[in-house]
């Protein structure tokens, strides 16, 4: 992976474990020569990822909708800052310029980005690995729900391993680098659907 899209919250939770993990992600990706594509914000976990990567000499590409630029939350220190019209354009741009997706903790926007990355992979719009960094057990219940969707039959067996989960960034990156492309829905035979 040369560039990863990092999805995370623009909030700063009271527990410092989240902001410290975000800083670790930015710094580590930069040190490994992996560029970051992210939401272009200067606040919360987003800002911590970007600032840490920039301080470590990394590439940071922000993609932000015009509405948020005008709200003065854009990070003007990015290597590149792409201003787009809508959230949909933002997510499409992430997919165009990233080789993988890493989700840190966040709220509804982060969840939207995670589910879209998974959905697009399942359909075959991209073949990039989708990782979930489970900081301090934040995603435990979501991982349980993912497994439940598979047990019930809403996530096909061929797609169960599509969501790559680890509690450490180093472990997650290793798993993502080793991931094999899944058999997408458009590649499946009618009887497999």
Wavefront OBJ file of the C-alpha trace (Angstrom):
o trace
v 0.000 0.000 0.000
v 1.399 3.355 -1.045
v -1.507 5.420 0.315
v -4.295 4.594 2.737
v -7.521 6.404 3.413
v -7.772 6.989 7.154
v -11.329 7.411 8.369
v -11.807 8.799 11.874
v -13.728 11.286 13.953
v -13.343 15.043 14.000
v -14.132 14.989 17.728
v -11.673 14.775 20.603
v -13.036 12.332 23.204
v -12.197 12.888 26.880
v -10.169 9.656 27.066
v -6.680 10.493 25.710
v -6.196 6.939 24.391
v -8.000 7.883 21.160
v -6.003 10.995 20.328
v -2.739 9.244 21.223
v -3.649 6.336 18.938
v -4.461 8.778 16.126
v -1.061 10.418 16.563
v 0.596 7.000 16.496
v -1.214 6.141 13.255
v -0.121 9.351 11.523
v 3.480 9.089 12.686
v 3.815 5.365 11.913
v 2.325 5.604 8.434
v 4.658 8.493 7.610
v 7.677 6.594 8.949
v 6.749 3.616 6.765
v 6.447 5.842 3.690
v 2.695 5.301 3.403
v 0.778 8.401 2.339
v -2.443 9.363 4.084
v -5.689 10.362 2.424
v -8.168 11.682 4.960
v -11.103 14.038 5.479
v -9.066 17.229 5.353
v -10.037 18.469 8.812
v -7.851 20.053 11.472
v -9.954 18.978 14.478
v -10.106 15.864 16.643
v -8.619 12.559 15.591
v -8.457 13.781 11.989
v -6.214 16.669 12.928
v -4.057 14.453 15.161
v -3.457 11.946 12.338
v -2.588 14.702 9.855
v -0.369 16.737 12.190
v 1.607 13.695 13.357
v 2.171 12.483 9.811
v 3.250 15.928 8.635
v 5.626 16.321 11.591
v 7.192 12.986 10.611
v 7.642 14.168 7.007
v 4.745 12.170 5.545
v 2.397 12.868 2.671
v -1.073 13.979 3.785
v -3.813 14.507 1.228
v -7.002 16.050 2.573
v -10.323 15.708 0.785
v -12.971 18.021 2.179
v -16.401 19.172 0.994
v -16.709 22.906 0.297
v -19.317 23.248 3.053
v -16.737 22.218 5.667
v -14.021 24.453 4.207
v -16.371 27.380 4.662
v -16.979 26.326 8.287
v -13.233 26.904 8.821
v -12.355 23.332 9.775
v -10.062 22.653 6.796
v -6.443 21.759 7.553
v -4.491 24.262 5.463
v -1.137 22.562 6.152
v -1.796 19.369 4.150
v 0.542 18.291 1.377
v -2.518 18.626 -0.869
v -6.048 19.758 -0.041
v -8.767 18.719 -2.494
v -12.040 20.616 -2.153
v -15.047 18.733 -3.501
v -18.744 19.520 -3.756
v -20.307 16.705 -1.735
v -19.618 13.926 0.747
v -20.240 11.407 -2.034
v -17.518 13.029 -4.149
v -15.230 12.943 -1.118
v -15.650 9.172 -0.651
v -15.224 8.519 -4.373
v -11.974 10.528 -4.332
v -10.716 8.490 -1.368
v -11.333 5.323 -3.351
v -9.609 6.754 -6.433
v -6.349 7.734 -4.724
v -5.964 5.262 -1.842
v -4.760 1.636 -1.871
v -6.506 0.667 1.350
v -8.769 1.919 4.125
v -8.105 2.150 7.850
v -10.925 3.058 10.211
v -10.135 4.564 13.589
v -12.871 5.398 16.095
v -15.417 7.972 15.011
v -19.097 8.746 14.774
v -21.733 8.569 12.069
v -19.506 9.952 9.300
v -16.807 7.385 10.062
v -19.408 4.606 10.091
v -20.754 5.808 6.748
v -17.251 5.692 5.277
v -16.558 2.221 6.692
v -19.778 0.695 5.373
v -19.349 2.287 1.966
v -15.764 0.992 1.661
v -17.010 -2.508 2.543
v -20.028 -2.295 0.258
v -17.958 -1.061 -2.685
v -15.402 -3.845 -2.119
v -18.164 -6.448 -1.975
v -19.593 -5.189 -5.267
v -16.196 -4.887 -6.953
v -15.808 -1.109 -7.234
v -12.403 -1.530 -5.586
v -10.163 -4.401 -4.472
v -8.383 -2.608 -1.634
v -8.203 -3.976 1.926
v -10.548 -2.477 4.537
v -9.093 -2.374 8.047
v -10.631 -1.598 11.408
v -8.259 -0.435 14.148
v -10.058 -1.492 17.315
v -8.592 1.026 19.763
v -9.459 0.296 23.418
v -12.218 -2.101 22.330
v -14.157 0.730 20.653
v -15.361 -1.545 17.845
v -15.967 -4.751 19.832
v -19.748 -4.607 19.373
v -19.437 -3.686 15.704
v -17.161 -6.694 15.130
v -19.730 -8.867 16.938
v -22.446 -7.425 14.689
v -20.357 -8.118 11.547
v -20.036 -11.743 12.645
v -23.761 -11.858 13.422
v -24.593 -10.596 9.906
v -22.531 -13.489 8.542
v -24.185 -16.085 10.785
v -27.644 -14.885 9.780
v -26.676 -14.918 6.091
v -26.528 -11.229 5.158
v -22.753 -11.299 4.670
v -21.761 -14.164 2.397
v -19.069 -16.607 3.557
v -16.829 -15.348 0.711
v -16.989 -11.863 2.242
v -16.640 -12.584 5.974
v -12.894 -11.903 5.940
v -13.345 -8.659 4.021
v -13.332 -6.654 7.264
v -9.794 -6.868 8.649
v -9.609 -6.194 12.388
v -6.726 -5.749 14.805
v -6.066 -3.940 18.080
v -2.647 -2.679 16.943
v -1.721 -0.660 13.879
v 1.287 -2.848 13.171
v -0.826 -6.022 13.243
v -3.511 -4.397 11.111
v -1.016 -3.260 8.474
v 0.490 -6.761 8.319
v -2.953 -8.306 7.830
v -3.931 -5.719 5.214
v -0.712 -6.262 3.258
v -1.340 -10.036 3.288
v -5.029 -9.736 2.301
v -6.157 -11.395 -0.910
v -8.900 -9.846 -3.070
v -12.337 -11.305 -2.428
v -14.692 -12.818 -4.963
v -16.989 -9.889 -5.650
v -20.725 -10.132 -6.167
v -20.373 -9.301 -9.870
v -17.913 -12.212 -10.241
v -20.234 -14.735 -8.596
v -22.488 -17.132 -10.407
v -26.204 -16.722 -9.959
v -26.410 -19.838 -7.773
v -23.808 -18.434 -5.351
v -25.891 -15.344 -4.715
l 1 2 3 4 5 6 7 8 9 10 11 12 13 14 15 16 17 18 19 20 21 22 23 24 25 26 27 28 29 30 31 32 33 34 35 36 37 38 39 40 41 42 43 44 45 46 47 48 49 50 51 52 53 54 55 56 57 58 59 60 61 62 63 64 65 66 67 68 69 70 71 72 73 74 75 76 77 78 79 80 81 82 83 84 85 86 87 88 89 90 91 92 93 94 95 96 97 98 99 100 101 102 103 104 105 106 107 108 109 110 111 112 113 114 115 116 117 118 119 120 121 122 123 124 125 126 127 128 129 130 131 132 133 134 135 136 137 138 139 140 141 142 143 144 145 146 147 148 149 150 151 152 153 154 155 156 157 158 159 160 161 162 163 164 165 166 167 168 169 170 171 172 173 174 175 176 177 178 179 180 181 182 183 184 185 186 187 188 189 190 191 192 193
